[in-house]
């Protein structure tokens, strides 16, 4: 029975409190007009505060230049018409009311990419007996943010979100900040952006004798560049370095120009990917896009140099002899620079044999017969044994067969000498131009490597160092 009595007592008290709260709401709003700004004294202005906590960076759309945030907005103000004495209402000092029943400051995001501030009318506000109202609500903000793409992907972006009243000036409604920084205690870390700082600033914009108060929530964001380094920058560096192998390939392989063109097309594809990521800007050129342009220019130049080297290499096929001044003024210095040894083939000789007859052919045009085997006169001697001895005056007739044999051998050796000399001249001409092409390839390769390394260091290092110094500051 005692327990039953306690339950009845608690229920009665709750019923009384509910009735008193209903009576309180009816008394407060009996003559309340939510469309009229609170003004209990002459020229009295409403002082409101705005605060914010960042929950999540949903997206920063660089091409559209829109920052999308999930935030918790907290507003505070005092409505002098909504006060009561808690002693008259069973010590009720706090009630919760829907948004639609209260006068609420028209908080507007000036650079809103949407028509209205999402979530502002969907929640309830807390009211104390002193007339102090606190209205907290989550919102998805879509704010315009000017993107600076100069240092992409090592960039830092500053996005200010300006809040203020659209209908009331500062003499009627003064909105200020409740804290100096945006709350990050509940912030969910972003995979792409890091929040360096989030200050809040109150300002007054005067127009004649009247001002409008604004609160600016600034977000300093630093991009995490690892994704772009691994998927864009490093492949670009590797592709640019692959062009070096074009100078190492022998001209006879037939793949030098194909390799350079393939590298050039690969860089063009990567540049298109970068252009889709960043917004078009006429104020500044992103250093990454500039680096792609320089790299494509270098690869295009290497392609032209490769064509020039191939032309030099195959110049000997046309039978064009290398001028003497080219050998002295170009090949001589280049051979010392590139460590290519020039061999002299003038002292070589070629041995030609046919049967048991051997001849030494020297490239200066002379023919020396070192040894000829004895001509077989066995048949002649046999005939001489069977026939009577001829007079001495007919001895010349015995030399005629030997002379004709030697004449045939000499003519054949002369033909061989001319043929080999022609081949040697062609080989010498081809070798001279081939050596010059090899030297030019090595010189161009060294120059290309030096330029690529210099460009990479001069363009990437300053940006990385700038990003680190900005982060430490």
C-alpha positions, 0 to 999 in steps of 0.5 A: 500500500505504501508503494502504491501511494508513492506511485500515485504521489509521483504521478500526481506531481508529474501531472501537476508539473505538466499542467503547470508547463502547459499553463506556462507556455500558454501564458508566455505566448498569449500575446507573443508574436514570433514575427516581431523582433524583441524590443523591450526598451527604446532603441534596444538591440538584440545581442546574439552569439554564434558558435560552431563545431566542425564534424566532418569535411565532406568534400572540397570540389576544386573544379566547382570551388565549393566546400561542403562541411558537416557542422554543429551550429550553436546560437544564443540570444535573449528574448525579453518577452519570454521571462517568468518567475519559476516560483509561480510554476513549481520551480520550472526554470527551463522548457524546450520549444519548437523553432516555429514558435520562437523569433529566431535571428535570421542567420544567413551564410553569405556565400551559400551555394544553396538557397537556404541554410539546411537544418535551421528550422528542423529542431527545438530550442531551449528557453530559460526563465530569464528569456535566454534562448539557446538553439543548436542544430546540425547543418550541411554547409555548401559554401563558395571557396576560392581555390588557389591551385598554384601549388597543387597538390602541395597547396593550402586553402583558406575558406572563410564562411561569413554569417550574419543577418540579412534583414537586421542591421547591427543596431537592431541585431548584433551577432558576435562570436562566442569563442575564438576558434571553431570546435574540433573536439568531435572532428572526424579526420579527413582522408584528404585534408587536414585542418591547420587552424579554424579561427573565428572573427567578429567584424562590423561592416559600416555603410553610412551611419549603420553597420552590419555585424558578421561572424567569419569562420575561417578554415585553413586546410592543408591537402594531404599530397601522398595520393597525388605523389604516388599516382601522378607525380612519381609516374610523371617523373618515371615517364620523364626518366624513361625518355633517357633510354631513348638515347641509349637504344642503338639506332639500328633497333628502330625503336628510338622514335617510338619510345619517345612518342610513347613517353610524350603521349603518356605525359599528355594523358597525365596532364589531362588527369590533372586538368580534370582535378583542378579548376580552370584559373586565369590568375595562376598556373599550377606548378604541376601543370607547368611541370607537365608542360616543361616535361612534355617540351623536354621529351618533344625535344628529345624526340627531335634530337633522336630523329637528328641522330638517326639521320646522322647515323644513316647518312653513310648509307647514301655514300656521303663521306664525312668532311674532314673538318667534322672529324677534326672539329666535332668528332675529336672533341666529342670522342674525348668528352664521351670516351669513345675511341676512334680506331684507324683502319688504314693499316689493315690488309686483307689476304685473298686466297684462291686455291693454293695462290695467295695475295696480300691486298693493302688498302693503299691500292698496291698489290703484292704477290707474296707466293705463288706455287710452281706451275706444274710443267710435268706435262711439258717435261714429259713431252720434252722427253719424247720429242727432240730438243728444240733450238735455244731460240725457241725458249720463249715459247716455253714461257708463254703458258706460264705468262698466261696463267700469271696474267689470269691470276693477276686479273682475278686478284685485281678484281678482288682488290677493287671489290674489297676496297669498295667494301672497305670504303663503304664500311669506313664511311658508315663507321664514321657516321655511326661513331658520330651518332653514338657520340651525339647520343651520349652528349644529348643524354647527359644534357637531358639528364642534367636538365630534367634533374634541374627542372625537377629540383627547381620546381618541386623542392621550393613548393615542398619546403614552402608547404613545410614552413607554412605548416610549422608556422 
